[in-house]
Amino acid sequence: MSAVVDCRITVNTDALIAQMEGGLLFGFSTALYEEINIKDGRIEQSNFHNYPIMCINDAPPIDVHITKITENPGSIGEVSTTAAFPSLGNALFNAIGKRCKRYPFSPHFLMEIVSRF
């Protein structure tokens, strides 16, 4: 996977790359696995044993490209976290030809969409 970021002059390249990688993985984890279910007025998930998150062995390699802009430095914030959802949604649309309009993109949910064809 590749990501391109423009935050003008980069002050700390390693920190910027780490911020992008971490944000993307957090966003993909949320988009793929993280779901809160309520049953009888109570939240069913109580801890990480029944609230899955992306583990390191699930993480794809990420190649971060930084633009060479010479304007005054800006900030990066959590731009990569918010970019993960639509990027994954577009990739799934290209793969299955159907727009997924609900998160998380769990295997059960994707099978439900594919079975409608």
N, C-alpha and C positions, 0 to 999 in steps of 0.2 A: 504494500500500500504506500502511496505517496501523498504528501501534504506540502502545500506551498503557503508560506506566510510572508506578509509584508507588514513590518512594524517600523519601517524607516531604518534609521541607523540601528544596528544590533549592538548592544553594549556587552551582553554576556551570551555568546552563542550557545554554549553548553546548557545554560539554564533555559534558554528559549526552546531548544530542541526537547529538553526534558518536559517542559510545560506543554508543548504540542503533543508529544507522545502520551503523556499521562492524561491529558484532557480527552484525546481521541479514545483511549482505552476505557476511560470512565464513561464516556458517551456510548461507546459500543456495548459495554457491559449493561448499561441501563436499557438501551434499545433492544438487546437480545434476551436478557435474563430477568431483570429486576421487575418484579410485579408484587403489588400488595393486594391481597384478597381479603374481603370482609365477609364473614359468615355469622349470622345471628347477632349482628352488631359488634362483633369483635374481629380484630385483625388476626389472621391465621398465622402469619410469619412472626416468629419471636426472636430469632437470631440467625446467624449465618448457616446453621444446619438446614434451615428450610427457607432461606432467602439467598438464592444463588447469585454470585458475582463472577465476573470473568477472572479466571486464574491465569498465571503467567504462561502455562502451556497452551492456553486457548488464544493467546495474543498473537496477532500477525506481526511480521517485521514491518516497521514503519520507516520510510525514507523521507526525512524532512528537508525541504529546500527553502532557503531564505533568500528573498529578493535583495538585490544590491541597490537600495534606494539611499540617497545621501541627504535626505531632509532630516530635520530635528527628530530625535527619538520619540516614539509614541509608547503606547502600552499594549500588552498582548491580552491580558485578562483570561477569560475562559472561552475564547473563540473556537478552539478546537473541540471542546465538549459539545457545543451547540451545532457544530458542523457534522458531527458523527451521525446524528439521526437522519438528516436528509440524504447524506452520502450513501448510507446503508439502504435507505428506502429506494433511492434511484438504482442502486446495484441490484436489489431484489426485483424491481420493476423490469430492468433489462434482462434478468434471468428468467422470470416467470411470466412476464407480460401482463401482470395485474398489479395495480397500485395497492399497497398495504396502508390502511388508514388507522391502524391501531397499534399501540405499543404494549408490551414488548413484542418483537418479532420472534416469538417462541416457536420451536419446531411444531408444536401442536397447532398453533394458529396458522403457520405457513402451510401445513398439510391440509387444513380446512380450506384455505384459499385455493390451493392447487386442485383439490378434489372437485371444485365447482366447475372446472373446465370440461 
